[in-house]
Amino acid sequence: MHSVNLMKKLPLQKYMKTIGYAFSNKLAGECIYPFYSSYKITHKCNLRCEFCNVWMEDTPDLKKEDVFKVIDNIANSSIIVLSIEGGDPLVRKDLGEILEYAYQKPFTLFFTTNGHLLDKRPMEEYGKNIDYLHISIDEGHDNLEFFERLEEFQSYGPEICIQIVVTKDTMPILEEKVKRIYEVGARTVVMPACHLDGTDDFYPKPVEFQKEIIRLKKIYKNTITTPTGFLDNINKPHGCSTSSVIIDSDGGLFYPCRTVGQRVYNFTENSFMDFLKSDTAKKARQDMKNCERCCGWYQYFATDVFASPSTIISSLSPYIFK
């Protein structure tokens, strides 16, 4: 079995500030301060997944120095988990420098890739500056053969977490994938293929998805990191939250989310924390509350559990116990 590392220890001051932001959110009755962010450092991708619309956009990439500005802004905010994503971030030739810079900052660093460029990049070197390596493996990413290489991926250094996007057609074969991940002592985050603008509808029935994930969680202990809170949220009339933000490759932010939000801020400019307290941000959060489209976008429906004392244990236990 692969050895398990604990989550990277952050400065005590960061934890204390996070607790303070959580209490501020609770007192305000809304999630003013987010705790999770994904940063798409590029929209370029070597795939054209049918359930994804990121590759359809032509948003430019920032120069490395401006990427550092975005990372600094994130580090000075309430965000405690940063996921570097794309497109596929492995297409950036300056990725090693970006990871090294980000890893020194006070947040836990995730990294997500579709894996098709893993053999062409120095992953052992990259792995020194990654806390959790997320590799998307499913039919949509056309890389099911990667399930036979999980032990190899573990040799890169960081803990690996296999990201599986489930469609209405691939639900019946999910268990064999989870079983394989369980056997090597890795973890998986399982998410439904939400129906994004400009894509076909592959979204599985939320009730059936919830039932199957709960069943598999009981069989394959501490393997599926998909929070039970997410499963509850996608079956509510409204279950999303501004506890998470997605940053575009040019530093731009759709707020409160990519579904109903508009580009109202850029991370290369002034303080993100000041923006969150602005009237513009407050109105945007109200727009999210009024949204009737239960899109099931994982990041907006799952991450509120990290700010809730009642659900944080179930959310973090797969990362801590094995």
N, C-alpha and C positions, 0 to 999 in steps of 0.2 A: 504494500500500500504506500502511496505517496505521503511523505511527511507533511504535516499541516503547520503553517505559520500563522501566528496571530496577526491581526490587523496592525499596520504600522502605528507605533505610538506617536501621537502628536503632542505639541507643547501643552502643558496643563492650562495655560492661558486660553488656548483655542477651545478646549473642552468647556471651560468656564463661560466663555463668551457664547458658545453654542447653547448652553443651558439658559443663559440670559435671553437669547433671541427666541428660544422656544417659549419661555414664559411671556415674553412680549407678544408673541403670536397668539398665545392663549388669552391673554388679557384683551387683546384687540378683537378677538373673535374672527380673525382671518389670518392667513399665512402671508404676512408682510415680508418676512425674511426667509428665503429658500435655503435648503441645506444640500441640495444635489444639483449638479450642472453637467450637461454634456456639451462639449465644445467640438464642433465639426471643423477641424483644422484644414479640411479640404472638402469640396464637393465632388472632386474627381474620383471615379470608381471604375474598376475594370469589369464590373458586372452591370446588368440591366434587369434587376429583380422586378418582377411584375407587381409586387405588393409595395414597392418603394418608389418615392418620387424625388428623392434627393438628387439622384443622378440626372434628373430632367432639368435641374436648375443650373444657371451659369454664373452663380455668385463667385467672385474672384477670391483667391487666397491672399492672405496677408503676408508681407515679408516677415522674416524671422523676428526682427526687432519689434515689430508691431504685435506679433504673437506673444512675445514676452510681456508687452503692455497689458494684453488681455489677461494673461496668467497672473500678473501682479494685481490687477483689479479683482480677480476672483479670490486670490489669496487674502486680500484685505476686506473680504466680505464675510457673510454668514455661512458661505458654502464650505462644507466639510468633506464632501466627496466630489471629485472631478473625474469625469470620464472623457478621455480623448477619443474622438470618433471621426467618421467621414460620411459620405464617400468611403474610401479606405485610406486611413492615415499613412499606410505603408507606401503610398505613392510619393510622399514627400521625401526628398533626398536629405533634407536637413532635420529629419525626425529625431535622430539621435541627440542632437543639441537641444531640441525642444523638450524631449523627455527628461534629459539631465537637469534642465532648468526647472521644469515643473515639479520634479521629484523632491526638490529641496524646500518646497513650499508647504505650509501647514494644512494639508488636506490629504486624504487617501486618494491614490491615483489609480483609476481604472484605464484600460486600453482595449479598444474593440476593433477587430479586423475580420474580414471574411476569409482570411487565411490563404488566399491564392498566391500571395507574394511572400509567404513565410520563408520559403526555400531560397529566396533571392535577397534576403535581408539578414544582418547579423543579430539574430534574435537573442542569443546569449548575452550580447552587449546591451541591447535594448532592455532585456529582462531585468538588468540590475537597477533600472530606474522605473519599474512598474510594480505596483502592489498586487493587482489582479489583472490577468490577461484574459479578456473575453474573446472567444473565437466563435463566430456565427457559423453553425453547421446545420444545414437543413436542405430540403429539396429546392427551395427558392434560391439558395446560394450555390446550388449545383456542386456540392462538395461532400456528399455523404461518405465518400471513401476516407475522409479525415477521421471518422470514428475509429478507424484501425490505427491511427497515429497518435492517440491520446497520450500514451506513455512518452512518446518522443516530445510532444508539446510540453509535457511536464518538466522535461529536462532543461527548458529555457530558464527556469529559476522561479519566477513568480507563480503564485497559485493560479490555476486555470479555471475558468468558468465557461462552459459551453452555452452559447446563446442559441436557443431554438425558437424559431418563428413557426407557429402552428397555424395552418389553414384549415378550413372546414373539411378538406379532402385528406389531410395528413394526420388528423387526430387519431385514427385507429392504430397507427404504427408508432405513436409517441413512446409507448412503454419500452420497446426494444432499445430505443436510443437512451432513455433514462437508465435502463438496466446496465448498459455498457459503461456509462459515465460512473455509475455507482460502483461497478467492479474495479475501476482503477482509482477510486477514492477522490474523484474530482467533483465538481459541482456544476449545476446547470440553472440558468434562468430561462424559464419557459414563458413565452408571451404570445398572445394571439396576433394574427396579421390584421391590424386595424385597417379600416377602409380610409385611405388617404385620398386627398383630392387628386384627380387625374389618374387614379388606378382602378382596376377592377375590384370587386368586392369578394375578398377571400375570408372575411371575418367569421370565425366559428361562433356557434350559438353560445353566449356567455354562460348560461346555466350549465350546459353540457361541459364546457371548458372547466368551470369551477369544480364540478363533480369529479372529473377525471384527474385534475391536479391534486385535489384533496386525497383521492384514492392512492395515487402514486406517492405522495408525501408519506403516507402511512407505511407503505411497503419499502420504500427506499429512503431510509431515515437520513436527515441532514444532507440531502443531495440536491433537492430542488430549492432554490433560494427565492422563487416567486412568492411574495408575501401573501398571507391569507387575507390581509387587508385589501390587496389589489383584487383578489377574487370576489370579495364582497362589493368593492366599489364599482366594478363593471356590471354588476347586477342591480345597481341603484339608478334611479332617474337622473341623479347627478352625483358623480363620485370623484371628480378630478380636483386638483389642487395646485396652487402656485408655489408649493414647496420645492418645485424643481423648475429649472430653466434650460432652454436649448440655445446655444450661441452659434451663429452662422460663421462661415469661413472668413467673412470680412469683418467679424467682430459685432455684427448687428444682432439685435434681439427682437424677436416677435414676442410681444407681451400682451396678455398673460400666457399665451400658448401659441403653437403653430396653427391651431385650428381656427380660432376666432380673433387672434391678435394681429396687430399691425407693428411694423418696424418703428419703434418709438425711442430706441436707445442704441448706443454703440459702445462696446467695452473698451475701445481705444481712447475714449474721450474722458469724461469726468467720472466721479465716484459712483459706482453701482449702488452703494448703500444710500447715497443721497437721492438717486433716482427712485428707489423703492419707497421713499417717504414723500414723493411728489404727488400732486393732484392727478397727474396723468397716470401714474402707476395705480393709484387708488381706484380711479374710474375703470381701468383695465381689469382689475381684480373683480370689480362688480360685474363687468361684462361676462367674466367666466362663470360667476354664480348664476347669471341669468341664461347661460347657454343650455339649450335643450338637446344638443347633439351628444349623445353618450358614445363617443368615438372609440373609447377603449385604448387610447394611446398610452402605452405602458408607463412611460416616464411621468406623465401627469396624473395617472391613476394609482401608481404604486408608491411613490416616494413620500407621501404624507405620513406613512407609518414610521418613518425615521424621526418624526417630530412628536410622536404620540407615545407616552410612557406605557400605555396599555398594549401596544403592538410591537414596540421596538425589540423586545426579547425574541419574539418569533421571527422577526426579520433578520436579526443579526446572528442567531444561533447556528445556522448552517455555515457561517464563516468562522465560527469559534470552536464548535464541537464537531467531532467526527468519531 
